[in-house]
Amino acid sequence: MHASPRRRHRAAGLFTAFLVTALAGCGSDNSGSSGGDDADTGGQDQKYAVLRKNIGLDLAQVNSFAVVGSGSGAQPIWSGGGTGTLFGALEGQGLVALMLNGDVSPVALVEMSDGATATNNQPDIHAIYATPRWVLMSTSGWQVSKPQADGQPVSVPCSTIAVHRPDGALYCASIGIRDSGTNGTDQQFPVHANRSGSVVYLMSADSLNRNILYKLVAGDADEPIATLVDAKLHPNWFVVNGSGDMLVQTSAPSGVQGATATQILPVDGSEPVTLTGAHNAYAIAGAPTGTDADTFFAVSGGGDGYPFDGAIRVLKKANGIFQESDVQVSMPEMNCSGLFPLADGEYMFCGGQSGLSLARALVNGQVQTSPIVTAFAGVTSPTAVGGLPFRAGGGVFYLFAQGANGQFFARHNGHVQENIPLDAALELLSMTATSAGGLDLVGVNNTTNSKVRATILPGATALTILSAEGVSLAEVVVFTRIN
């Protein structure tokens, strides 16, 4: 193991990673030359692109960031900690900041080594994750030049860019951020922080493409230092409470294939707490503040929540010790799983003889022993995308399903269902809920053989197509000897 490349204008160490890996399966690799058209090839006077020392913005005045293409369009955006879609008339190329006063300000992350503005080699940002202290931007394999003592640059990987919110300082590291996992909700948010932002956990990958976790804290000079939590810990999902304790479900290191273990890893480094019994593959942390700031809630049951055994496990921290208690819930003839924050509480997703439904299981941290159940209407059968037929975010729940009139999304806030129809020719490949309550989609139009990017805007009841491009296929391929 070795340290990742380091860069900081007032610190010797920065964003140190003790397991360096190029992240697999997290977007395209846009690594390349660090000089490009702006480079001067004149020996020691050669100019090359470097990461700026500072983002050049007062982040207290930034409402959110977005990435835009060459014209109007939609790309990743963050607001309040999640990722989502910005759709509107944003003109330009690359990263922009949406200011609190309504202005849109282009943001350059790269400059030339002589301080001149760089016109190329700006990184492609694939996802943005905001925490109270850091804004993390995933670049998926981008490379940039790093100055050396002899004046010659060396190309180093910069899979993740970290922006220090208090002063705007920029750092980079070779570890990437991945969004894979078995939890249809939490896999969209592979970065979690404690209440103050002093501790951040991010999901990455090792050289065998297994999920791993890094713990990110500030060093002596405020530089981010990421330390591998445990090389044997391969999480399916994780959540973090107000203090920074982590509840994580991981693949069991031995035993029956597919077996999992659910543990609490205390932020102070004390011994992990293994939860007793079988547990559902979904959990949530309590509210960031208040009496439940350090409480975890998990649906307790065997077989990934099926059948539901009628209990919600409450893991409450008192005097540094987690205490487990089961609150029995009356859900006759229903199989339930998940805890999804919707309009007025946390809901479980349930199935039974009467069809699919949502059951309000938690209200203000209190388990509802007789949950209110709201059934989905018009659903013949759910259709899985990426392993699951649903996504949740921004206070709403999206169920992708078949109905009497074809495929559609049933959007539910726990009280009201809204249906969004989908063209029968569109085959979905991925879907991601946004923090604002929308849904981003990628699919293939099997009539035109085109890759389609689309979104459902928050509150909209129709699909908005953002782009469609033909899939490139060679009709004839000739194998040639090369020797």
TORBAGU-591384 format. One record per residue (C-alpha): y, z, x; residue number from 1. Coordinates in nm, 4 decimals, padded with zeros to 6 digits. Example, Ala and Ser with C-alpha at 12.3 -4.5 7.8 and 13.67 -1.06 7.14 Angstrom:
<pts>
[[-00.4500; 00.7800; 01.2300]; 1]
[[-00.1060; 00.7140; 01.3670]; 2]
</pts>
This chain:
<pts>
[[00.0000; 00.0000; 00.0000]; 1]
[[00.3503; -00.0659; 00.1161]; 2]
[[00.7094; -00.0410; 00.0017]; 3]
[[00.8813; -00.3177; -00.1867]; 4]
[[01.1904; -00.4944; -00.0442]; 5]
[[01.4982; -00.2718; -00.0400]; 6]
[[01.8598; -00.3398; -00.1157]; 7]
[[02.1568; -00.1061; -00.1816]; 8]
[[02.5079; -00.1151; -00.0415]; 9]
[[02.5290; 00.2634; -00.0049]; 10]
[[02.1688; 00.3774; 00.0189]; 11]
[[01.8835; 00.3272; 00.2600]; 12]
[[01.6084; 00.3291; -00.0033]; 13]
[[01.5952; 00.1502; -00.3354]; 14]
[[01.3556; 00.0770; -00.6185]; 15]
[[01.0594; 00.1704; -00.3991]; 16]
[[00.7171; 00.0713; -00.5354]; 17]
[[00.4012; 00.2058; -00.3791]; 18]
[[00.1855; -00.0724; -00.5232]; 19]
[[00.3441; -00.4155; -00.4921]; 20]
[[00.2219; -00.6779; -00.7351]; 21]
[[00.3341; -01.0111; -00.8743]; 22]
[[00.3114; -00.9569; -01.2480]; 23]
[[00.0572; -01.1795; -01.4178]; 24]
[[00.0861; -01.3003; -01.7733]; 25]
[[00.4503; -01.2097; -01.8310]; 26]
[[00.6314; -01.5426; -01.8521]; 27]
[[00.6723; -01.8382; -01.6214]; 28]
[[00.7351; -01.8072; -01.2487]; 29]
[[01.0766; -01.9452; -01.1641]; 30]
[[01.0690; -01.8650; -00.7950]; 31]
[[01.2149; -02.1241; -00.5630]; 32]
[[01.4667; -02.1990; -00.2926]; 33]
[[01.7391; -01.9422; -00.2526]; 34]
[[01.9960; -02.1838; -00.1175]; 35]
[[01.9904; -02.4895; -00.3391]; 36]
[[02.2955; -02.7107; -00.3723]; 37]
[[02.5272; -02.4282; -00.2641]; 38]
[[02.3603; -02.3847; 00.0767]; 39]
[[02.5299; -02.4842; 00.3996]; 40]
[[02.2595; -02.5833; 00.6479]; 41]
[[02.4745; -02.5178; 00.9520]; 42]
[[02.2675; -02.2690; 01.1557]; 43]
[[02.4015; -01.9118; 01.1681]; 44]
[[02.6826; -02.0034; 00.9271]; 45]
[[02.4382; -02.0963; 00.6506]; 46]
[[02.5326; -01.9538; 00.3140]; 47]
[[02.2586; -01.8427; 00.0783]; 48]
[[02.2233; -01.6754; -00.2602]; 49]
[[02.1963; -01.2951; -00.2746]; 50]
[[02.1832; -01.0389; -00.5544]; 51]
[[02.5290; -00.9018; -00.6247]; 52]
[[02.5943; -00.5399; -00.5337]; 53]
[[02.7480; -00.4696; -00.8734]; 54]
[[02.7276; -00.6309; -01.2149]; 55]
[[03.1068; -00.6221; -01.2370]; 56]
[[03.1272; -00.4805; -01.5904]; 57]
[[03.2110; -00.1450; -01.7433]; 58]
[[02.8755; -00.0904; -01.9142]; 59]
[[03.0304; 00.1707; -02.1421]; 60]
[[03.2131; -00.1224; -02.3068]; 61]
[[02.9010; -00.3413; -02.3411]; 62]
[[02.7351; -00.3500; -02.6822]; 63]
[[02.4360; -00.5560; -02.5688]; 64]
[[02.3190; -00.8310; -02.3360]; 65]
[[02.1789; -01.1704; -02.4317]; 66]
[[02.0385; -01.4732; -02.2548]; 67]
[[02.1559; -01.8106; -02.3778]; 68]
[[02.0512; -02.1650; -02.2974]; 69]
[[02.2670; -02.4697; -02.2409]; 70]
[[02.4016; -02.4571; -02.5953]; 71]
[[02.3785; -02.2562; -02.9155]; 72]
[[02.0488; -02.0775; -02.9478]; 73]
[[01.8547; -01.7546; -02.9464]; 74]
[[01.7089; -01.5662; -02.6537]; 75]
[[01.6190; -01.2045; -02.5697]; 76]
[[01.8791; -00.9403; -02.6421]; 77]
[[01.8793; -00.5625; -02.6300]; 78]
[[02.0604; -00.3101; -02.8398]; 79]
[[01.9733; 00.0571; -02.8383]; 80]
[[01.6596; 00.0258; -02.6305]; 81]
[[01.4518; -00.2548; -02.7782]; 82]
[[01.4369; -00.6279; -02.7479]; 83]
[[01.5362; -00.8621; -03.0246]; 84]
[[01.6948; -01.1944; -03.1041]; 85]
[[02.0562; -01.2985; -03.1001]; 86]
[[02.1155; -01.6055; -03.3129]; 87]
[[02.4561; -01.7641; -03.3241]; 88]
[[02.7063; -01.9914; -03.1565]; 89]
[[02.6900; -01.8569; -02.8030]; 90]
[[02.7762; -02.1393; -02.5656]; 91]
[[02.6913; -02.1368; -02.1985]; 92]
[[02.4003; -02.0753; -01.9656]; 93]
[[02.2324; -01.7572; -01.8495]; 94]
[[02.3083; -01.3902; -01.9053]; 95]
[[02.6051; -01.2850; -02.1203]; 96]
[[02.7406; -00.9474; -02.2246]; 97]
[[02.8511; -00.8866; -02.5815]; 98]
[[03.1393; -00.6422; -02.5518]; 99]
[[03.2293; -00.3746; -02.8044]; 100]
[[03.5579; -00.5531; -02.8756]; 101]
[[03.3688; -00.8688; -02.9785]; 102]
[[03.4223; -01.0681; -02.6581]; 103]
[[03.1348; -01.2577; -02.4967]; 104]
[[03.1455; -01.2321; -02.1177]; 105]
[[02.9229; -01.4415; -01.8853]; 106]
[[02.7417; -01.2260; -01.6293]; 107]
[[02.6513; -01.3585; -01.2846]; 108]
[[02.3784; -01.1605; -01.1095]; 109]
[[02.3796; -01.3758; -00.7959]; 110]
[[02.6522; -01.4694; -00.5477]; 111]
[[02.6594; -01.6503; -00.2130]; 112]
[[02.6225; -01.4519; 00.1082]; 113]
[[02.9904; -01.5117; 00.1910]; 114]
[[03.0965; -01.3643; -00.1442]; 115]
[[03.1619; -01.6990; -00.3123]; 116]
[[03.0512; -01.7565; -00.6709]; 117]
[[02.6999; -01.9003; -00.6935]; 118]
[[02.6556; -02.1966; -00.9258]; 119]
[[02.2758; -02.2048; -00.9147]; 120]
[[01.9701; -01.9855; -00.8630]; 121]
[[02.0705; -01.7393; -01.1335]; 122]
[[01.7470; -01.5686; -01.2443]; 123]
[[01.5822; -01.6512; -01.5743]; 124]
[[01.5713; -01.3254; -01.7693]; 125]
[[01.2652; -01.3043; -01.9956]; 126]
[[01.3121; -00.9567; -02.1441]; 127]
[[01.5710; -00.6788; -02.1304]; 128]
[[01.4969; -00.3082; -02.1774]; 129]
[[01.7755; -00.0531; -02.2084]; 130]
[[01.7366; 00.3172; -02.1311]; 131]
[[02.0079; 00.5849; -02.1165]; 132]
[[02.0477; 00.5440; -01.7378]; 133]
[[01.9065; 00.2000; -01.6505]; 134]
[[01.8983; -00.1480; -01.7954]; 135]
[[01.5824; -00.3219; -01.6725]; 136]
[[01.5608; -00.7026; -01.6745]; 137]
[[01.2285; -00.8787; -01.6293]; 138]
[[01.2471; -01.2025; -01.4278]; 139]
[[00.8721; -01.2726; -01.3933]; 140]
[[00.8439; -01.3804; -01.0331]; 141]
[[01.1993; -01.4760; -00.9341]; 142]
[[01.2773; -01.4691; -00.5609]; 143]
[[01.6080; -01.4143; -00.3850]; 144]
[[01.7313; -01.4031; -00.0254]; 145]
[[01.7775; -01.0745; 00.1573]; 146]
[[02.0068; -01.0573; 00.4631]; 147]
[[01.8448; -00.9579; 00.7924]; 148]
[[01.9947; -00.7962; 01.1018]; 149]
[[01.9913; -01.1261; 01.2915]; 150]
[[02.1884; -01.2981; 01.0184]; 151]
[[01.8939; -01.5036; 00.8943]; 152]
[[01.7792; -01.4480; 00.5348]; 153]
[[01.4264; -01.3826; 00.4158]; 154]
[[01.3061; -01.4630; 00.0646]; 155]
[[01.1853; -01.1561; -00.1257]; 156]
[[01.0358; -01.1183; -00.4772]; 157]
[[01.2589; -00.9690; -00.7445]; 158]
[[01.0429; -00.9476; -01.0560]; 159]
[[01.2598; -00.6714; -01.2053]; 160]
[[01.6351; -00.6202; -01.1771]; 161]
[[01.7661; -00.2705; -01.2467]; 162]
[[02.1276; -00.2091; -01.3498]; 163]
[[02.2573; 00.1468; -01.2996]; 164]
[[02.4552; 00.2163; -01.6147]; 165]
[[02.7021; 00.4742; -01.4739]; 166]
[[02.8413; 00.2427; -01.2039]; 167]
[[02.6878; -00.1046; -01.2584]; 168]
[[02.5009; -00.1138; -00.9241]; 169]
[[02.2245; -00.3767; -00.9021]; 170]
[[01.8790; -00.3340; -00.7492]; 171]
[[01.5621; -00.5411; -00.7450]; 172]
[[01.1908; -00.4762; -00.6968]; 173]
[[00.8721; -00.6766; -00.6762]; 174]
[[00.6968; -00.4894; -00.9579]; 175]
[[00.7109; -00.6619; -01.2940]; 176]
[[00.7171; -00.5373; -01.6509]; 177]
[[00.4426; -00.6527; -01.8815]; 178]
[[00.4132; -00.6303; -02.2576]; 179]
[[00.0390; -00.6435; -02.3089]; 180]
[[-00.1655; -00.3719; -02.4715]; 181]
[[-00.3736; -00.3042; -02.7793]; 182]
[[-00.1012; -00.1429; -02.9880]; 183]
[[00.0760; -00.4026; -03.1994]; 184]
[[00.3917; -00.1942; -03.2062]; 185]
[[00.4178; -00.0282; -02.8671]; 186]
[[00.3088; -00.3339; -02.6693]; 187]
[[00.6499; -00.4789; -02.7530]; 188]
[[00.8212; -00.1860; -02.5815]; 189]
[[00.6528; -00.1343; -02.2422]; 190]
[[00.9452; 00.0790; -02.1214]; 191]
[[01.0004; 00.4345; -02.2466]; 192]
[[01.2433; 00.7014; -02.1241]; 193]
[[01.3071; 01.0660; -02.1933]; 194]
[[01.6118; 01.1829; -02.3849]; 195]
[[01.8506; 01.1911; -02.0865]; 196]
[[01.7106; 00.8815; -01.9159]; 197]
[[01.6319; 01.0735; -01.5980]; 198]
[[01.2649; 00.9706; -01.6272]; 199]
[[01.1529; 00.6187; -01.7191]; 200]
[[00.7965; 00.4907; -01.7489]; 201]
[[00.7246; 00.1195; -01.7338]; 202]
[[00.4026; -00.0761; -01.7777]; 203]
[[00.3153; -00.3215; -01.5024]; 204]
[[-00.0049; -00.4765; -01.3657]; 205]
[[-00.2211; -00.4428; -01.0585]; 206]
[[-00.3747; -00.7260; -00.8573]; 207]
[[-00.6706; -00.7335; -01.0985]; 208]
[[-00.4331; -00.7847; -01.3928]; 209]
[[-00.5012; -00.4374; -01.5346]; 210]
[[-00.2283; -00.2357; -01.7043]; 211]
[[-00.0765; 00.0308; -01.4803]; 212]
[[00.2182; 00.2679; -01.5163]; 213]
[[00.5110; 00.3444; -01.2877]; 214]
[[00.7390; 00.6450; -01.3162]; 215]
[[01.0991; 00.5633; -01.2303]; 216]
[[01.3476; 00.8328; -01.1252]; 217]
[[01.6783; 00.8334; -00.9369]; 218]
[[01.6719; 00.8956; -00.5611]; 219]
[[01.9178; 01.0957; -00.3517]; 220]
[[02.1751; 00.8139; -00.3678]; 221]
[[02.1031; 00.7278; -00.7332]; 222]
[[01.8778; 00.4353; -00.6340]; 223]
[[01.5777; 00.3891; -00.8663]; 224]
[[01.2443; 00.4890; -00.7144]; 225]
[[00.9290; 00.3781; -00.8963]; 226]
[[00.6089; 00.5651; -00.8131]; 227]
[[00.2641; 00.4648; -00.9347]; 228]
[[00.1456; 00.7250; -01.1843]; 229]
[[-00.2284; 00.6882; -01.1154]; 230]
[[-00.4146; 00.3846; -00.9817]; 231]
[[-00.7077; 00.4714; -01.2126]; 232]
[[-00.4899; 00.4935; -01.5247]; 233]
[[-00.5022; 00.1675; -01.7229]; 234]
[[-00.3134; 00.2337; -02.0477]; 235]
[[-00.3524; 00.0554; -02.3779]; 236]
[[-00.0309; 00.2189; -02.5014]; 237]
[[00.1958; 00.5120; -02.4251]; 238]
[[00.4874; 00.7031; -02.5785]; 239]
[[00.7293; 00.9532; -02.4227]; 240]
[[00.8903; 01.2619; -02.5761]; 241]
[[01.2380; 01.4051; -02.5260]; 242]
[[01.1528; 01.5924; -02.2057]; 243]
[[00.9577; 01.3077; -02.0494]; 244]
[[00.5984; 01.4134; -02.1205]; 245]
[[00.3797; 01.1098; -02.1859]; 246]
[[00.1068; 01.0630; -02.4448]; 247]
[[-00.1151; 00.7788; -02.3245]; 248]
[[-00.4348; 00.6147; -02.4380]; 249]
[[-00.6269; 00.4626; -02.1506]; 250]
[[-00.9571; 00.2884; -02.0948]; 251]
[[-01.2169; 00.5476; -02.0032]; 252]
[[-01.3133; 00.5229; -01.6327]; 253]
[[-01.6832; 00.5460; -01.7178]; 254]
[[-01.9176; 00.5592; -02.0117]; 255]
[[-01.9533; 00.3248; -02.3054]; 256]
[[-01.7720; -00.0060; -02.2630]; 257]
[[-01.4510; -00.0076; -02.4663]; 258]
[[-01.4319; 00.3725; -02.4753]; 259]
[[-01.0870; 00.5273; -02.4505]; 260]
[[-00.9337; 00.8611; -02.3628]; 261]
[[-00.6093; 01.0032; -02.4990]; 262]
[[-00.4136; 01.2435; -02.2808]; 263]
[[-00.0772; 01.4102; -02.2404]; 264]
[[00.0631; 01.3816; -01.8881]; 265]
[[00.3269; 01.6575; -01.8510]; 266]
[[00.6487; 01.5472; -01.6845]; 267]
[[00.6339; 01.8402; -01.4409]; 268]
[[00.3127; 01.7064; -01.2849]; 269]
[[00.0877; 01.9815; -01.4178]; 270]
[[-00.2699; 01.9113; -01.5240]; 271]
[[-00.3171; 01.6483; -01.7965]; 272]
[[-00.4110; 01.7657; -02.1448]; 273]
[[-00.6991; 01.5706; -02.2978]; 274]
[[-00.6869; 01.5538; -02.6738]; 275]
[[-00.9974; 01.6742; -02.8515]; 276]
[[-01.1871; 01.4542; -03.0943]; 277]
[[-01.1446; 01.0841; -03.1651]; 278]
[[-00.8010; 00.9382; -03.2182]; 279]
[[-00.6413; 00.6379; -03.3690]; 280]
[[-00.4885; 00.3795; -03.1340]; 281]
[[-00.1343; 00.4567; -03.2492]; 282]
[[00.0977; 00.7494; -03.1959]; 283]
[[00.4679; 00.8299; -03.2023]; 284]
[[00.6957; 01.0822; -03.0402]; 285]
[[00.9146; 01.3056; -03.2515]; 286]
[[01.2885; 01.2586; -03.2973]; 287]
[[01.4845; 01.2569; -02.9671]; 288]
[[01.6646; 01.5765; -03.0655]; 289]
[[01.5888; 01.8755; -03.2828]; 290]
[[01.2816; 02.0922; -03.3191]; 291]
[[01.0414; 01.7980; -03.2809]; 292]
[[01.1979; 01.6486; -02.9659]; 293]
[[00.8849; 01.7326; -02.7652]; 294]
[[00.6289; 01.6814; -03.0419]; 295]
[[00.3755; 01.3998; -03.0606]; 296]
[[00.2086; 01.2800; -03.3798]; 297]
[[-00.1227; 01.0908; -03.3806]; 298]
[[-00.3488; 00.9761; -03.6607]; 299]
[[-00.6826; 01.1444; -03.6020]; 300]
[[-01.0018; 00.9565; -03.6813]; 301]
[[-01.3009; 00.7831; -03.5345]; 302]
[[-01.3490; 00.4113; -03.4859]; 303]
[[-00.9821; 00.3321; -03.4278]; 304]
[[-00.8848; 00.5059; -03.7483]; 305]
[[-01.1584; 00.3579; -03.9668]; 306]
[[-01.2672; 00.5493; -04.1602]; 307]
[[-00.9599; 00.7686; -04.1829]; 308]
[[-01.0681; 01.1309; -04.1686]; 309]
[[-00.7718; 01.2662; -04.3592]; 310]
[[-00.5741; 01.4327; -04.0795]; 311]
[[-00.2653; 01.3826; -03.8657]; 312]
[[-00.2800; 01.5530; -03.5293]; 313]
[[00.0441; 01.7378; -03.4472]; 314]
[[00.0908; 01.8094; -03.0763]; 315]
[[00.3764; 02.0544; -03.0524]; 316]
[[00.5109; 02.1884; -02.7237]; 317]
[[00.5984; 02.5576; -02.7082]; 318]
[[00.6800; 02.7444; -02.3862]; 319]
[[00.5553; 02.4499; -02.1838]; 320]
[[00.2154; 02.4382; -02.3567]; 321]
[[00.0996; 02.1788; -02.6087]; 322]
[[-00.0718; 02.3169; -02.9159]; 323]
[[-00.2908; 02.0941; -03.1332]; 324]
[[-00.3093; 02.1289; -03.5078]; 325]
[[-00.4502; 01.9005; -03.7755]; 326]
[[-00.2692; 01.8653; -04.1069]; 327]
[[-00.5067; 01.7413; -04.3733]; 328]
[[-00.3874; 01.4478; -04.5801]; 329]
[[-00.5340; 01.3493; -04.9144]; 330]
[[-00.6103; 00.9758; -04.8985]; 331]
[[-00.9212; 00.9192; -05.1117]; 332]
[[-01.1050; 00.5901; -05.0610]; 333]
[[-00.8568; 00.4628; -04.8046]; 334]
[[-00.8839; 00.3704; -04.4389]; 335]
[[-00.5505; 00.4266; -04.2662]; 336]
[[-00.4078; 00.3822; -03.9182]; 337]
[[-00.0786; 00.3725; -03.7375]; 338]
[[00.2522; 00.5512; -03.7708]; 339]
[[00.5420; 00.3105; -03.8184]; 340]
[[00.9060; 00.4231; -03.8644]; 341]
[[01.0352; 00.2559; -04.1818]; 342]
[[01.3233; 00.3222; -04.4198]; 343]
[[01.2646; 00.6896; -04.4982]; 344]
[[00.9843; 00.8137; -04.2779]; 345]
[[00.6780; 00.7123; -04.0805]; 346]
[[00.4140; 00.5130; -04.2655]; 347]
[[00.0446; 00.4474; -04.2143]; 348]
[[-00.1062; 00.1027; -04.2753]; 349]
[[-00.3985; 00.1416; -04.5140]; 350]
[[-00.6802; -00.0608; -04.6648]; 351]
[[-00.9121; 00.0120; -04.9526]; 352]
[[-01.0807; -00.1299; -05.2589]; 353]
[[-00.7432; -00.1961; -05.4169]; 354]
[[-00.6136; -00.3930; -05.1156]; 355]
[[-00.3639; -00.3277; -04.8364]; 356]
[[-00.0853; -00.0726; -04.8623]; 357]
[[00.1612; 00.1521; -04.6815]; 358]
[[00.1438; 00.5317; -04.7107]; 359]
[[00.4400; 00.7530; -04.6213]; 360]
[[00.2805; 01.0103; -04.3897]; 361]
[[00.5788; 01.1783; -04.2202]; 362]
[[00.9257; 01.2687; -04.3445]; 363]
[[01.1651; 01.4348; -04.0997]; 364]
[[00.8708; 01.5432; -03.8873]; 365]
[[00.6827; 01.6978; -04.1807]; 366]
[[00.3355; 01.5678; -04.2627]; 367]
[[00.3000; 01.4620; -04.6252]; 368]
[[-00.0285; 01.6020; -04.7504]; 369]
[[-00.0232; 01.3658; -05.0508]; 370]
[[00.1519; 01.0518; -04.9230]; 371]
[[00.3295; 00.8114; -05.1543]; 372]
[[00.1355; 00.4833; -05.1431]; 373]
[[00.2961; 00.1401; -05.1896]; 374]
[[00.0627; -00.1582; -05.2209]; 375]
[[00.1243; -00.5071; -05.0783]; 376]
[[00.1442; -00.7644; -05.3555]; 377]
[[00.0029; -01.1163; -05.3446]; 378]
[[-00.2019; -01.0710; -05.0261]; 379]
[[-00.5430; -01.2392; -05.0291]; 380]
[[-00.6291; -01.1581; -04.6666]; 381]
[[-00.4401; -01.0640; -04.3481]; 382]
[[-00.4309; -01.3066; -04.0526]; 383]
[[-00.4366; -01.1675; -03.6995]; 384]
[[-00.1981; -01.2991; -03.4311]; 385]
[[-00.2502; -01.1598; -03.0832]; 386]
[[-00.5199; -00.9287; -03.2156]; 387]
[[-00.3304; -00.7788; -03.5091]; 388]
[[-00.1873; -00.9138; -03.8366]; 389]
[[00.1241; -00.6941; -03.8337]; 390]
[[00.4313; -00.5989; -03.6326]; 391]
[[00.6927; -00.3313; -03.7029]; 392]
[[01.0474; -00.2785; -03.5796]; 393]
[[01.3971; -00.2075; -03.7015]; 394]
[[01.2721; -00.0051; -03.9983]; 395]
[[01.0552; -00.2800; -04.1492]; 396]
[[00.6874; -00.3791; -04.1404]; 397]
[[00.5767; -00.7450; -04.1220]; 398]
[[00.2294; -00.8393; -04.2474]; 399]
[[00.1111; -01.1968; -04.1795]; 400]
[[-00.1228; -01.2943; -04.4596]; 401]
[[-00.2745; -01.5578; -04.6828]; 402]
[[-00.1801; -01.5704; -05.0478]; 403]
[[-00.2333; -01.7905; -05.3490]; 404]
[[00.0384; -02.0287; -05.2250]; 405]
[[-00.0593; -02.0351; -04.8580]; 406]
[[00.0395; -01.8335; -04.5522]; 407]
[[00.3437; -01.6041; -04.5585]; 408]
[[00.4987; -01.2902; -04.4152]; 409]
[[00.5216; -00.9844; -04.6360]; 410]
[[00.8142; -00.7774; -04.5074]; 411]
[[00.8182; -00.4193; -04.6326]; 412]
[[01.0481; -00.1227; -04.5783]; 413]
[[00.8178; 00.1205; -04.7605]; 414]
[[00.9790; 00.0576; -05.0992]; 415]
[[01.0544; -00.3131; -05.1397]; 416]
[[00.8431; -00.6142; -05.0379]; 417]
[[01.0051; -00.9467; -04.9511]; 418]
[[00.7984; -01.2617; -04.8956]; 419]
[[00.8829; -01.5257; -04.6336]; 420]
[[00.6739; -01.8459; -04.6712]; 421]
[[00.5389; -02.0309; -04.3698]; 422]
[[00.4557; -02.4008; -04.3424]; 423]
[[00.0797; -02.4539; -04.3523]; 424]
[[00.1056; -02.6818; -04.0478]; 425]
[[00.2466; -02.4027; -03.8289]; 426]
[[-00.0180; -02.2188; -03.6273]; 427]
[[00.1226; -01.8949; -03.4858]; 428]
[[00.0524; -01.8042; -03.1237]; 429]
[[00.2681; -01.4927; -03.0904]; 430]
[[00.5051; -01.2776; -03.2928]; 431]
[[00.7380; -00.9979; -03.1858]; 432]
[[00.9361; -00.7625; -03.4086]; 433]
[[01.2951; -00.7003; -03.3040]; 434]
[[01.4840; -00.3738; -03.2920]; 435]
[[01.7205; -00.5112; -03.5581]; 436]
[[01.4423; -00.5818; -03.8086]; 437]
[[01.3804; -00.9502; -03.7397]; 438]
[[01.0729; -01.1306; -03.6133]; 439]
[[01.0506; -01.3798; -03.3246]; 440]
[[00.7734; -01.6397; -03.3388]; 441]
[[00.6102; -01.8990; -03.1174]; 442]
[[00.3638; -02.1465; -03.2605]; 443]
[[00.2392; -02.5034; -03.2773]; 444]
[[00.3141; -02.7528; -03.5527]; 445]
[[-00.0237; -02.9206; -03.5851]; 446]
[[00.1259; -03.2143; -03.7744]; 447]
[[00.3697; -03.3131; -03.4984]; 448]
[[00.1844; -03.1437; -03.2084]; 449]
[[00.5056; -02.9625; -03.1135]; 450]
[[00.5668; -02.6204; -02.9671]; 451]
[[00.7935; -02.4328; -03.2062]; 452]
[[01.0185; -02.1346; -03.1423]; 453]
[[01.1435; -01.9695; -03.4572]; 454]
[[01.2882; -01.6469; -03.5877]; 455]
[[01.3200; -01.4550; -03.9107]; 456]
[[01.6649; -01.3045; -03.9059]; 457]
[[01.7028; -00.9442; -04.0275]; 458]
[[01.7181; -00.9528; -04.4059]; 459]
[[01.6557; -01.3299; -04.4292]; 460]
[[01.3767; -01.4646; -04.6490]; 461]
[[01.3341; -01.7979; -04.4713]; 462]
[[01.2172; -01.9045; -04.1281]; 463]
[[01.4804; -02.0413; -03.8885]; 464]
[[01.3504; -02.3000; -03.6398]; 465]
[[01.5222; -02.2590; -03.3028]; 466]
[[01.3497; -02.5348; -03.1071]; 467]
[[01.0606; -02.7798; -03.1294]; 468]
[[00.9311; -02.9871; -02.8422]; 469]
[[00.6278; -03.2093; -02.8030]; 470]
[[00.3266; -03.0751; -02.6200]; 471]
[[00.2687; -03.2793; -02.3041]; 472]
[[-00.0897; -03.4066; -02.2695]; 473]
[[-00.2276; -03.6703; -02.0338]; 474]
[[-00.4381; -03.9230; -02.2258]; 475]
[[-00.6209; -04.0408; -01.9128]; 476]
[[-00.6870; -03.8371; -01.6007]; 477]
[[-00.8407; -04.0025; -01.2939]; 478]
[[-01.0043; -03.7795; -01.0350]; 479]
[[-00.9181; -03.8898; -00.6796]; 480]
[[-01.0881; -03.8067; -00.3531]; 481]
[[-00.8546; -03.6402; -00.1041]; 482]
[[-01.0019; -03.6054; 00.2442]; 483]
</pts>
